């Protein structure tokens, strides 16, 4: 699989890690042939699914796919767009997706901004950004996904009253996100008490990144925002 940076947007980070095992490579090829979406096919996003979904949801950077698969299985009437440019994460998810029998997932393996720019206004009921790369070095903070131009994109495609979830185990990125969203103005933080951001989301399946954070003594935060 090759990548052209001129067509893939401003993605920061690795696209490929360890060499894929033969079973992963085979599963990836089969899954992408069935579930991978093309930007050229997006007019009405509901037409991308065998049955027109009642709602549409986006997960940005789904990692190994644990949350995406659990969410899609729990809500079969919702169409899910999963974005993951990292090849090894896509392959890990492909191995688990094949036996699930789910048809309400479509995958995108490039920069999320490219997909957001093609989606129609107000088409999403919600979006998840779970454990994104925190880019801890100050000189790299501009690479964080939560920044004004991406919040503009999310605000355009999430309908009024829709949901934006952000989870991280990095306190600075959590504070950064709250400050950026407050300055942006299109989203309202729903928390009323500390439990609202320390308690995982309903039906939360956990992720491998969260498990690692907990093992290493880091405390995750789970933020929920409403599109004004």
C-alpha positions in Angstrom: 0.0 0.0 0.0 1.5 3.3 -1.1 0.8 6.8 0.1 1.1 10.1 -1.7 1.4 13.1 0.7 -0.1 15.4 -1.9 -3.4 13.5 -1.8 -3.3 12.4 1.8 -3.3 15.7 3.6 -1.3 16.8 6.6 -1.0 13.5 8.5 1.7 13.5 11.1 3.2 10.3 12.5 4.2 6.9 11.3 2.1 5.1 8.7 3.8 1.7 9.0 5.3 -0.1 12.0 6.4 -3.7 12.2 6.0 -5.8 9.1 2.6 -7.4 8.9 2.2 -11.2 9.3 0.9 -13.0 6.3 -2.5 -13.5 8.0 -2.8 -9.8 8.8 -1.9 -8.8 5.3 -4.4 -11.2 3.8 -7.2 -10.0 6.2 -6.3 -6.4 5.5 -6.6 -6.9 1.7 -9.9 -8.6 2.0 -11.4 -6.1 4.4 -10.2 -3.0 2.4 -11.6 -4.4 -0.8 -15.0 -4.5 0.9 -15.0 -1.7 3.5 -12.6 1.0 2.2 -14.3 4.1 1.1 -13.2 6.5 -1.6 -13.6 10.3 -1.3 -15.0 10.3 -4.9 -18.0 8.2 -3.7 -19.2 10.6 -1.1 -22.3 12.4 -2.1 -24.9 11.1 0.3 -22.9 9.2 3.0 -25.8 7.0 3.7 -25.6 5.5 0.3 -22.2 4.0 1.2 -24.0 1.3 3.4 -26.1 -1.7 2.2 -29.0 -0.3 4.2 -29.4 3.5 4.8 -28.5 4.0 8.4 -30.6 6.1 10.8 -27.5 8.0 12.0 -23.9 8.5 11.1 -20.9 8.5 13.5 -17.1 9.0 13.0 -14.2 7.6 14.9 -10.9 9.4 14.2 -7.8 7.2 14.8 -9.4 4.0 15.9 -6.1 2.3 16.7 -6.7 -1.5 17.0 -10.5 -1.0 16.5 -11.7 -2.3 19.8 -14.1 0.7 20.4 -15.2 1.0 16.8 -16.2 -2.6 16.5 -18.0 -2.6 19.9 -19.8 0.6 19.0 -20.9 -0.7 15.6 -22.1 -4.0 17.0 -24.1 -2.3 19.6 -25.8 0.2 17.2 -26.5 -1.7 14.0 -28.8 1.1 12.7 -25.9 3.6 12.8 -23.3 3.9 10.0 -19.8 4.3 11.2 -16.8 5.9 9.5 -13.5 4.7 11.0 -10.3 6.6 10.2 -6.9 5.1 10.8 -3.8 6.0 8.7 -1.5 3.7 10.6 -1.3 0.5 8.6 -0.7 -1.8 11.5 -3.7 -0.5 13.4 -5.9 -1.0 10.3 -4.5 -4.6 9.9 -5.2 -5.4 13.6 -8.8 -4.2 13.2 -9.2 -6.1 9.9 -8.4 -9.4 11.6 -11.2 -8.8 14.2 -13.7 -7.2 11.7 -13.8 -10.2 9.3 -15.6 -12.6 11.7 -18.0 -10.0 13.1 -20.4 -10.0 10.2 -20.8 -6.2 10.5 -21.9 -4.2 7.4 -22.3 -0.8 9.0 -18.6 0.2 9.0 -16.7 2.1 6.3 -13.0 2.7 6.6 -10.7 5.5 5.6 -6.9 5.1 5.7 -5.7 8.6 5.2 -5.8 11.9 7.0 -9.1 12.5 8.7 -9.2 16.1 7.5 -9.6 14.9 3.9 -12.8 12.9 4.9 -14.2 15.7 7.0 -13.8 18.1 4.1 -15.9 15.9 1.8 -18.7 15.1 4.2 -21.9 17.2 3.9 -22.8 19.8 6.4 -24.5 18.5 9.6 -24.5 14.9 8.4 -22.9 13.4 11.6 -24.6 12.6 14.8 -21.3 12.4 16.6 -17.5 11.9 16.4 -15.0 10.2 18.7 -11.3 11.1 19.2 -10.0 8.6 21.6 -6.4 8.6 22.9 -5.0 10.6 20.0 -1.2 11.1 19.7 -0.4 13.8 22.3 2.7 15.1 20.5 4.2 15.9 23.9 7.1 18.1 22.7 6.2 21.8 22.6 7.5 22.2 19.1 5.1 19.5 17.9 1.9 20.8 19.6 0.8 22.3 16.3 0.4 18.7 15.1 -2.3 17.9 17.6 -5.6 17.1 16.0 -7.5 19.4 18.3 -6.7 22.7 16.7 -8.9 25.5 15.2 -9.0 24.2 11.6 -10.1 20.7 12.7 -12.6 22.1 15.1 -14.0 24.1 12.2 -14.3 20.9 10.3 -16.0 19.0 13.1 -18.4 21.9 13.8 -19.5 21.9 10.1 -20.2 18.2 9.8 -21.7 17.5 13.3 -25.3 18.5 13.5 -26.5 20.8 16.3 -27.0 18.7 19.4 -24.5 16.1 18.1 -21.7 14.7 20.3 -18.0 15.0 20.2 -16.1 12.7 22.5 -12.4 13.2 23.4 -10.5 10.8 25.7 -6.8 11.0 26.8 -4.5 10.0 29.6 -2.3 13.1 29.0 -3.3 15.9 31.3 -1.7 18.6 29.2 -3.6 17.5 26.1 -6.9 17.4 28.1 -6.3 20.9 29.3 -5.3 21.9 25.8 -8.5 20.5 24.3 -10.7 22.3 26.9 -9.0 25.6 26.1 -9.2 25.1 22.4 -12.8 24.2 22.4 -13.8 27.0 24.7 -12.0 29.5 22.5 -13.6 28.0 19.4 -17.2 28.3 20.7 -19.0 25.8 18.6 -19.1 23.1 21.3 -20.2 23.0 24.9 -18.6 20.8 27.6 -21.3 18.9 29.3 -19.5 18.1 32.6 -21.2 19.1 35.9 -19.0 17.1 38.4 -15.6 15.5 38.4 -17.2 12.1 37.9 -18.4 13.3 34.5 -14.9 13.3 33.1 -13.3 10.5 35.1 -16.0 7.9 34.4 -15.7 6.1 31.1 -18.5 6.5 28.5 -21.5 4.2 28.7 -20.8 0.8 27.3 -17.1 1.6 27.2 -15.2 -1.5 26.0 -11.7 -0.2 26.9 -8.8 0.0 24.4 -5.3 -1.3 24.5 -4.0 2.2 24.8 -6.1 2.8 27.8 -5.0 -0.5 29.4 -1.4 0.5 28.9 -2.0 3.9 30.5 -3.7 2.4 33.5 -0.9 -0.1 34.0 1.6 2.8 34.0 -0.4 4.7 36.5 -1.9 7.4 34.2 -5.5 8.5 34.8 -7.7 8.9 31.7 -10.2 11.7 31.2 -13.3 11.3 29.2 -14.7 14.6 27.8 -18.1 15.0 26.1 -19.1 18.1 24.1 -22.3 19.1 22.5 -22.5 20.9 19.2 -24.2 24.2 19.9 
